[in-house]
Amino acid sequence: MKEKLSAFSHKLFGTTPNDGDLQPKEAITYSIAGFGQNLICTVIGSYLTIFMTDAIGFGALAVALLMLFTRIYDALNDPIMGSIVDRTRSKYGKCRPYLKWMAIPIAIMTILCFLPVYKNDVGSFVAISVIYVIWSMVYTVADVPYWGLSTAMTADTMKRGNMLTVARLFCTAGAGLVTLIIPLITAPVSEKYGVNAGPELAKVYFWAAVVLVIIALPLFYVGFYGTKERMITTTKPPSLAHNLKLLFKNKPLMLIVISGILGSARMAYTYTGGLYFAKYVLANVEFLGMKGEALYTLITMAIIPGGLVASVMVPWFTKRFGKRNTFIVSHLVGAAMMFVVFFVGIANKESQYTDSATLIVALIGLVVLGVPQGFSNILTYAMIGDTVEYLELKTGERAEGICFAMQTFMNKISMAVGAFIGVLAYYMAGVTPNNPGALDPQGKDIMWYMLVLLGALSLLGTAIPLFFYKFNEKEQREAAAIILARKQQEALQNASDEEIASNAEEK
């Protein structure tokens, strides 16, 4: 049994036993750390806004602006953190130590974000704003090196791609667990207490954060102790200015970044906006025993099948069609599906988006939309990993930290825009906290346009830059071979120089 499991794991990751390269145990522990990381990231990304608006009662516009500016500020810190990672020299490597050092600070700041003692006043708003900014900074210190670690573990693009496929599945599972369970807990509280639900909701979110932190904290250490860095950099640490120049020399990476920025609104309906929509537009819709706010769980569940199939099929599709083509086609299909959902809703808007046709098409649409999300969750990381070799081929420098800082930069821009759109829709629609019946038809129209139409346009936009992306899998393998040959030649030359110096000293 043990031998069969070992053979399966090596086949899954494309690894070879005891060859000195990546091994399945490392890939699994790396993925476990991602699961824990996403438990924390999701409770902040999806629920801090509704905690602030519906539990504490802060003004929606103020919360929207806080989310936008804090997360953009946080995203701009990513290149700085990437440069710090590239300058790190420790006995643990340059990426792994941050998993060990930052786990406890992240846990503490996460709990502080959800303290149930905040009041609806200026002092509390300032306090939670400062805490949230600090949370974003300490999270960045772990997030950037976590993703950079994948390229430090192996230079083999297929092994790395397989590992990232599994890691993103674990990350999606962590995020999905949070988004599935919390609405089921908060919905009864909202329904029971109505417009007075704020204090009770605050307690629920606080204890949810505490439980998630307790689960996630040890998983960071699993990732730290279970992984190994092989692609060791021995050159002089680069400066931030030098690393920023390297970014602009990495043309494939820049195209991925532009794609990510254009696609930053594509998943607005899965952030707080989707929860607001379920709570205030679908307040009287009941399906499978779920109603109103709890339907956000169904929205999340509907995305899972398509995302799961796409994630599992990434190795097959990328081997047959390539990463770039798989990404482009899946997002064009997703955009087309989202436009269909939007126009069906508009055609039946007299029902305020609760008629059977709109709901059925929307549900089918969510399943289809899971496909580009599933591909994107893995392909962007794998493609950025490939651009590390592109950069090393062109400049002789790997700079994993600054390259993967662009992935976390894109993630945070998406979170910033997604949260901003959701809370701005809440504000523009004129929502009264914890009072779904007060939202008028015009407000529901505003939510539909902002969450669905903007998402469709963003899905379309994210595919466009990648038409110009030319660094394919064949070129990556050729680049890796050239880089390896260079390093072997340098090693031989260094050995020869040392021998000559030694002979000279003997004479």
C-alpha positions as CSV (number, residue, x, y, z in Angstrom):
1,M,0.0,0.0,0.0
2,K,2.8,2.4,1.0
3,E,4.6,1.6,-2.3
4,K,1.5,2.3,-4.3
5,L,0.8,5.6,-2.5
6,S,4.4,6.6,-3.2
7,A,4.2,5.7,-6.8
8,F,0.9,7.7,-7.2
9,S,2.4,10.8,-5.5
10,H,5.5,10.7,-7.7
11,K,3.2,10.4,-10.8
12,L,1.0,13.2,-9.6
13,F,3.9,15.7,-9.2
14,G,6.0,14.3,-12.0
15,T,8.9,13.6,-9.6
16,T,11.6,10.9,-9.4
17,P,12.4,9.3,-6.0
18,N,15.7,10.4,-4.4
19,D,17.0,12.4,-7.4
20,G,17.9,15.4,-5.4
21,D,15.0,17.5,-6.8
22,L,11.5,18.2,-5.6
23,Q,9.8,15.4,-3.8
24,P,6.0,14.8,-3.1
25,K,6.2,15.4,0.6
26,E,7.6,18.9,0.0
27,A,4.8,19.7,-2.5
28,I,2.2,18.5,-0.1
29,T,3.5,20.5,2.9
30,Y,3.8,23.5,0.7
31,S,0.2,23.1,-0.3
32,I,-0.9,22.7,3.4
33,A,0.7,26.0,4.2
34,G,-1.3,27.6,1.4
35,F,-4.5,26.1,2.8
36,G,-3.8,27.8,6.2
37,Q,-2.8,31.0,4.6
38,N,-6.1,31.2,2.7
39,L,-8.2,30.6,5.8
40,I,-6.9,33.9,7.1
41,C,-6.8,35.7,3.8
42,T,-10.4,34.9,3.0
43,V,-11.9,35.8,6.4
44,I,-10.3,39.2,5.9
45,G,-10.9,39.6,2.2
46,S,-14.6,38.5,2.2
47,Y,-15.9,39.4,5.6
48,L,-14.0,42.4,7.1
49,T,-16.1,44.8,5.0
50,I,-19.4,43.4,6.0
51,F,-18.2,43.3,9.6
52,M,-17.5,47.0,9.3
53,T,-20.8,47.9,7.6
54,D,-23.3,45.5,9.0
55,A,-21.9,44.5,12.4
56,I,-20.3,47.8,13.5
57,G,-22.3,50.2,11.3
58,F,-19.6,52.3,9.7
59,G,-20.6,54.3,6.6
60,A,-20.3,52.3,3.4
61,L,-18.5,55.0,1.4
62,A,-15.8,55.4,4.1
63,V,-15.4,51.6,4.2
64,A,-15.2,51.4,0.4
65,L,-12.5,54.0,0.3
66,L,-10.6,52.4,3.2
67,M,-10.6,49.0,1.3
68,L,-9.5,50.6,-1.9
69,F,-6.6,52.8,-0.7
70,T,-5.3,50.3,2.0
71,R,-5.2,47.4,-0.5
72,I,-3.6,49.5,-3.2
73,Y,-1.0,50.8,-0.7
74,D,-0.5,47.1,0.3
75,A,-0.1,46.1,-3.3
76,L,2.6,48.7,-3.8
77,N,4.5,47.2,-0.9
78,D,4.8,43.9,-2.7
79,P,7.7,44.9,-5.0
80,I,9.5,46.2,-1.9
81,M,8.9,42.9,-0.1
82,G,10.0,41.0,-3.2
83,S,13.3,42.9,-3.2
84,I,13.7,42.2,0.5
85,V,13.2,38.5,-0.3
86,D,15.8,38.6,-3.0
87,R,18.3,40.2,-0.6
88,T,17.6,37.7,2.2
89,R,20.4,35.4,3.0
90,S,19.8,32.9,5.8
91,K,20.5,29.3,6.7
92,Y,16.9,28.5,5.8
93,G,17.1,30.2,2.4
94,K,15.5,33.4,1.2
95,C,11.8,32.5,1.1
96,R,11.2,29.8,3.8
97,P,12.1,31.8,6.9
98,Y,9.2,34.2,6.5
99,L,6.7,31.4,6.9
100,K,8.3,30.9,10.4
101,W,8.8,34.5,11.4
102,M,5.4,35.9,10.3
103,A,2.8,33.3,11.4
104,I,2.2,34.7,14.9
105,P,2.1,38.4,13.9
106,I,-0.5,37.5,11.2
107,A,-2.6,35.6,13.6
108,I,-2.6,38.4,16.2
109,M,-3.5,41.1,13.7
110,T,-6.3,39.0,12.2
111,I,-8.0,38.6,15.5
112,L,-7.5,42.4,16.3
113,C,-9.4,43.2,13.0
114,F,-12.5,41.5,14.3
115,L,-12.6,42.6,18.0
116,P,-16.3,43.0,19.0
117,V,-15.5,46.1,21.1
118,Y,-15.5,48.5,18.2
119,K,-18.2,51.2,18.2
120,N,-19.7,53.2,15.3
121,D,-17.6,56.3,16.0
122,V,-14.5,58.0,14.6
123,G,-12.1,56.6,17.1
124,S,-13.1,53.0,16.4
125,F,-12.9,53.6,12.6
126,V,-9.4,55.0,13.0
127,A,-8.4,52.1,15.2
128,I,-9.6,49.4,12.9
129,S,-8.2,51.2,9.9
130,V,-4.7,51.3,11.4
131,I,-4.9,47.6,12.5
132,Y,-6.1,46.7,9.0
133,V,-3.1,48.5,7.4
134,I,-0.7,46.7,9.7
135,W,-2.4,43.4,9.0
136,S,-1.9,43.9,5.3
137,M,1.8,44.7,5.8
138,V,2.6,41.7,7.9
139,Y,0.5,39.4,5.6
140,T,2.6,40.7,2.6
141,V,5.8,39.7,4.4
142,A,4.7,36.1,4.4
143,D,2.6,36.0,1.1
144,V,5.3,37.2,-1.3
145,P,8.0,34.7,-0.2
146,Y,5.4,31.9,0.0
147,W,4.7,32.1,-3.7
148,G,8.4,32.8,-4.6
149,L,9.3,29.6,-2.8
150,S,7.8,27.5,-5.6
151,T,10.5,28.6,-8.0
152,A,13.2,28.1,-5.4
153,M,12.2,24.5,-4.8
154,T,12.6,23.4,-8.4
155,A,13.5,24.8,-11.9
156,D,11.5,22.1,-13.7
157,T,8.4,23.9,-15.1
158,M,6.3,20.7,-15.2
159,K,7.0,19.7,-11.6
160,R,6.5,23.3,-10.5
161,G,3.2,23.4,-12.5
162,N,2.0,20.2,-10.9
163,M,2.9,21.4,-7.5
164,L,1.2,24.7,-8.0
165,T,-1.9,22.9,-9.3
166,V,-2.2,21.0,-6.0
167,A,-1.3,24.0,-3.9
168,R,-4.0,26.1,-5.6
169,L,-6.5,23.4,-4.9
170,F,-5.6,23.5,-1.3
171,C,-5.8,27.3,-1.3
172,T,-9.2,27.1,-3.0
173,A,-10.3,24.6,-0.4
174,G,-9.3,26.9,2.4
175,A,-11.0,29.9,0.9
176,G,-14.1,27.8,0.0
177,L,-14.4,26.4,3.5
178,V,-14.6,29.9,4.9
179,T,-17.0,31.3,2.3
180,L,-19.3,28.2,2.6
181,I,-19.6,28.1,6.4
182,I,-19.6,31.7,7.7
183,P,-22.8,32.8,5.8
184,L,-24.7,29.8,7.2
185,I,-23.7,30.9,10.7
186,T,-24.4,34.6,10.2
187,A,-27.7,34.3,8.3
188,P,-29.8,33.1,11.3
189,V,-28.3,35.8,13.4
190,S,-29.3,38.5,10.8
191,E,-32.8,37.1,10.5
192,K,-33.4,36.7,14.3
193,Y,-32.2,40.2,15.3
194,G,-33.0,42.2,12.1
195,V,-31.9,45.8,12.2
196,N,-30.5,45.2,15.7
197,A,-28.2,42.4,14.6
198,G,-25.0,44.4,14.6
199,P,-23.6,43.5,18.0
200,E,-24.5,39.8,17.6
201,L,-22.9,39.7,14.2
202,A,-19.7,41.2,15.6
203,K,-19.4,38.4,18.1
204,V,-20.0,35.7,15.4
205,Y,-17.3,37.2,13.1
206,F,-14.9,37.5,16.1
207,W,-15.2,33.9,17.1
208,A,-15.0,32.8,13.5
209,A,-11.7,34.6,13.1
210,V,-10.3,33.1,16.4
211,V,-11.2,29.5,15.3
212,L,-9.7,30.1,11.8
213,V,-6.5,31.5,13.2
214,I,-6.1,28.5,15.6
215,I,-6.4,26.1,12.6
216,A,-4.2,28.1,10.3
217,L,-1.3,29.1,12.6
218,P,0.4,25.6,12.8
219,L,0.0,25.1,9.0
220,F,2.5,27.9,8.3
221,Y,5.1,26.0,10.3
222,V,4.2,22.8,8.4
223,G,5.2,24.6,5.2
224,F,8.4,26.0,6.7
225,Y,9.7,22.7,8.1
226,G,8.5,20.5,5.1
227,T,10.1,22.4,2.2
228,K,13.6,22.9,0.8
229,E,15.1,25.6,-1.3
230,R,17.4,24.3,-4.1
231,M,17.7,27.2,-6.5
232,I,20.2,29.1,-4.2
233,T,21.4,32.5,-5.2
234,T,25.0,33.3,-4.3
235,T,25.4,36.6,-6.1
236,K,25.4,40.0,-4.3
237,P,21.9,40.9,-3.2
238,P,20.3,43.4,-5.6
239,S,19.0,46.8,-4.6
240,L,15.3,47.7,-4.8
241,A,16.0,50.1,-7.7
242,H,17.9,47.4,-9.5
243,N,15.1,44.9,-9.0
244,L,12.5,47.4,-10.3
245,K,14.6,47.8,-13.5
246,L,14.6,44.0,-13.8
247,L,10.8,44.0,-13.7
248,F,10.6,46.1,-16.8
249,K,13.1,43.8,-18.6
250,N,10.8,40.9,-18.0
251,K,8.3,41.5,-20.8
252,P,6.2,38.3,-20.4
253,L,5.8,39.2,-16.7
254,M,4.6,42.7,-17.5
255,L,1.9,41.3,-19.9
256,I,0.7,39.0,-17.1
257,V,0.5,42.0,-14.7
258,I,-1.5,44.1,-17.2
259,S,-3.8,41.2,-17.7
260,G,-4.3,40.9,-13.9
261,I,-5.0,44.6,-13.5
262,L,-7.6,44.6,-16.3
263,G,-9.2,41.5,-14.7
264,S,-9.4,42.9,-11.3
265,A,-13.2,43.3,-11.4
266,R,-14.0,39.9,-12.9
267,M,-14.7,38.2,-9.5
268,A,-16.4,41.1,-7.7
269,Y,-19.4,38.9,-7.1
270,T,-17.4,36.4,-5.1
271,Y,-16.1,39.0,-2.7
272,T,-18.3,41.1,-0.3
273,G,-20.5,42.2,-3.2
274,G,-21.8,38.7,-3.7
275,L,-22.7,38.5,0.0
276,Y,-24.4,41.9,-0.1
277,F,-26.4,40.8,-3.2
278,A,-27.6,37.6,-1.6
279,K,-28.5,39.4,1.6
280,Y,-30.3,42.5,0.1
281,V,-31.5,41.4,-3.4
282,L,-32.2,37.8,-2.8
283,A,-33.7,38.3,0.7
284,N,-36.9,36.5,-0.1
285,V,-35.5,33.8,-2.3
286,E,-35.3,30.4,-0.8
287,F,-33.5,27.4,-2.3
288,L,-32.4,24.1,-0.8
289,G,-33.3,25.4,2.6
290,M,-31.1,28.5,2.2
291,K,-32.5,32.0,2.1
292,G,-31.1,35.5,1.6
293,E,-27.7,35.9,3.1
294,A,-27.2,32.1,3.3
295,L,-27.5,32.0,-0.5
296,Y,-24.0,33.4,-0.7
297,T,-22.9,29.8,0.3
298,L,-24.8,28.6,-2.8
299,I,-23.1,31.2,-5.0
300,T,-19.7,30.0,-3.7
301,M,-20.7,26.3,-4.1
302,A,-21.8,26.8,-7.7
303,I,-18.4,28.0,-8.7
304,I,-16.6,25.0,-7.2
305,P,-17.5,22.3,-9.7
306,G,-16.2,24.2,-12.7
307,G,-13.2,25.5,-10.8
308,L,-12.3,22.0,-9.5
309,V,-12.6,20.4,-12.9
310,A,-10.4,23.2,-14.5
311,S,-7.8,22.9,-11.7
312,V,-7.5,19.2,-12.0
313,M,-7.3,19.4,-15.8
314,V,-4.6,22.1,-15.9
315,P,-1.7,19.7,-16.6
316,W,-3.7,18.1,-19.5
317,F,-4.8,21.4,-21.0
318,T,-1.4,23.1,-20.7
319,K,0.4,20.1,-22.2
320,R,-2.0,20.0,-25.1
321,F,-2.7,23.7,-25.7
322,G,-0.2,25.6,-23.6
323,K,-0.8,27.8,-20.6
324,R,-1.4,31.0,-22.5
325,N,-4.0,29.6,-24.9
326,T,-5.8,27.8,-22.1
327,F,-6.0,31.0,-20.1
328,I,-7.2,33.1,-23.0
329,V,-9.9,30.8,-24.3
330,S,-11.3,30.0,-20.8
331,H,-11.6,33.7,-20.0
332,L,-13.3,34.5,-23.3
333,V,-15.8,31.8,-22.7
334,G,-16.4,33.1,-19.1
335,A,-16.9,36.6,-20.4
336,A,-19.5,35.4,-23.0
337,M,-21.3,33.5,-20.2
338,M,-21.4,36.5,-17.9
339,F,-22.8,38.7,-20.6
340,V,-25.6,36.1,-21.2
341,V,-26.4,36.2,-17.4
342,F,-26.4,40.0,-17.4
343,F,-28.8,40.4,-20.4
344,V,-31.1,37.6,-19.1
345,G,-31.4,39.5,-15.9
346,I,-32.0,42.8,-17.6
347,A,-34.7,41.2,-19.8
348,N,-36.5,40.0,-16.6
349,K,-35.7,42.9,-14.3
350,E,-39.3,43.5,-13.4
351,S,-39.0,40.5,-11.1
352,Q,-36.0,42.3,-9.4
353,Y,-33.7,39.4,-10.5
354,T,-35.6,36.7,-8.6
355,D,-37.6,35.1,-11.4
356,S,-36.8,31.5,-12.3
357,A,-35.2,32.2,-15.7
358,T,-32.7,34.6,-14.2
359,L,-31.9,32.4,-11.3
360,I,-31.4,29.3,-13.3
361,V,-29.2,31.0,-16.0
362,A,-27.2,32.7,-13.2
363,L,-26.7,29.4,-11.4
364,I,-25.5,27.8,-14.7
365,G,-23.4,30.8,-15.3
366,L,-21.7,30.5,-12.0
367,V,-20.7,26.9,-12.7
368,V,-19.2,28.0,-16.1
369,L,-17.5,30.9,-14.5
370,G,-15.7,28.6,-12.1
371,V,-13.7,27.3,-15.1
372,P,-11.7,30.4,-15.9
373,Q,-11.3,31.0,-12.2
374,G,-9.9,27.5,-11.7
375,F,-7.5,27.9,-14.6
376,S,-6.4,31.4,-13.5
377,N,-5.7,30.3,-10.0
378,I,-3.0,28.1,-11.2
379,L,-1.9,29.3,-14.6
380,T,-0.8,32.8,-13.5
381,Y,1.5,31.4,-10.8
382,A,2.9,28.8,-13.2
383,M,3.4,31.4,-16.0
384,I,5.2,33.8,-13.6
385,G,7.4,31.0,-12.5
386,D,8.3,30.5,-16.2
387,T,9.2,34.2,-16.5
388,V,11.8,33.8,-13.7
389,E,13.8,31.7,-16.2
390,Y,13.1,34.2,-19.0
391,L,14.6,36.9,-16.8
392,E,17.6,34.8,-15.8
393,L,18.2,33.9,-19.5
394,K,18.2,37.6,-20.4
395,T,20.0,39.1,-17.4
396,G,21.7,36.3,-15.5
397,E,19.5,37.1,-12.4
398,R,16.6,35.0,-11.2
399,A,14.9,37.5,-8.8
400,E,12.1,35.1,-7.7
401,G,11.0,37.5,-5.0
402,I,10.4,40.5,-7.1
403,C,8.7,38.4,-9.9
404,F,6.3,36.7,-7.5
405,A,5.7,40.0,-5.8
406,M,3.8,40.8,-9.0
407,Q,1.4,37.9,-8.4
408,T,0.6,39.1,-4.9
409,F,0.4,42.6,-6.3
410,M,-2.3,41.5,-8.8
411,N,-4.1,39.5,-6.1
412,K,-4.3,42.6,-3.9
413,I,-5.4,44.9,-6.7
414,S,-8.2,42.4,-7.5
415,M,-9.1,42.3,-3.8
416,A,-9.0,46.1,-3.6
417,V,-11.2,46.6,-6.7
418,G,-13.5,43.7,-5.8
419,A,-14.1,44.9,-2.3
420,F,-14.4,48.5,-3.5
421,I,-17.0,47.6,-6.1
422,G,-19.0,45.6,-3.7
423,V,-19.1,48.2,-0.9
424,L,-19.6,51.0,-3.4
425,A,-22.6,49.1,-4.9
426,Y,-23.9,48.8,-1.3
427,Y,-23.5,52.6,-0.9
428,M,-25.0,53.6,-4.2
429,A,-27.9,51.2,-3.9
430,G,-28.8,52.9,-0.6
431,V,-28.7,49.8,1.6
432,T,-30.0,50.1,5.1
433,P,-27.8,47.7,7.2
434,N,-29.6,44.5,8.2
435,N,-32.9,45.6,6.6
436,P,-33.2,43.9,3.2
437,G,-36.8,45.0,2.8
438,A,-35.7,48.7,2.5
439,L,-33.8,48.2,-0.8
440,D,-35.8,49.6,-3.7
441,P,-35.8,48.2,-7.3
442,Q,-33.4,50.9,-8.5
443,G,-30.9,49.9,-5.8
444,K,-31.2,46.3,-7.0
445,D,-30.5,47.4,-10.6
446,I,-27.4,49.2,-9.4
447,M,-26.1,46.1,-7.7
448,W,-26.8,44.0,-10.8
449,Y,-24.9,46.3,-13.1
450,M,-21.9,46.8,-10.9
451,L,-21.4,43.1,-10.0
452,V,-22.4,41.4,-13.2
453,L,-21.7,43.8,-16.1
454,L,-18.4,45.1,-14.7
455,G,-17.4,41.4,-14.1
456,A,-18.1,40.5,-17.7
457,L,-16.1,43.4,-19.1
458,S,-13.2,42.6,-16.8
459,L,-13.2,38.9,-17.9
460,L,-12.9,40.1,-21.4
461,G,-10.2,42.6,-20.6
462,T,-8.0,40.1,-18.8
463,A,-7.6,38.0,-21.9
464,I,-6.4,40.8,-24.2
465,P,-2.8,41.3,-23.1
466,L,-2.0,37.6,-23.3
467,F,-2.5,37.6,-27.0
468,F,0.9,39.3,-27.0
469,Y,2.5,36.8,-24.6
470,K,5.0,34.7,-26.6
471,F,7.2,32.9,-23.9
472,N,5.8,29.3,-24.3
473,E,6.6,26.0,-22.6
474,K,9.2,25.0,-25.3
475,E,11.1,28.3,-24.9
476,Q,11.0,27.9,-21.1
477,R,12.6,24.5,-21.3
478,E,15.2,25.8,-23.7
479,A,15.9,28.7,-21.4
480,A,16.3,26.4,-18.3
481,A,18.7,24.2,-20.3
482,I,20.8,27.1,-21.3
483,I,20.9,28.5,-17.8
484,L,21.9,25.0,-16.4
485,A,24.7,24.8,-19.0
486,R,25.9,28.3,-18.0
487,K,26.1,27.3,-14.4
488,Q,27.9,24.1,-15.2
489,Q,30.4,26.0,-17.3
490,E,30.9,28.6,-14.5
491,A,31.4,25.8,-12.0
492,L,34.1,24.2,-14.2
493,Q,35.7,27.6,-14.8
494,N,35.8,28.3,-11.1
495,A,37.2,24.9,-10.3
496,S,39.9,25.4,-13.0
497,D,40.8,28.8,-11.6
498,E,41.1,27.4,-8.1
499,E,43.3,24.6,-9.4
500,I,45.6,27.1,-11.2
501,A,45.8,29.3,-8.0
502,S,46.5,26.3,-5.9
503,N,49.3,25.1,-8.2
504,A,50.8,28.6,-8.2
505,E,50.9,28.7,-4.4
506,E,52.7,25.3,-4.3
507,K,55.4,26.6,-6.6
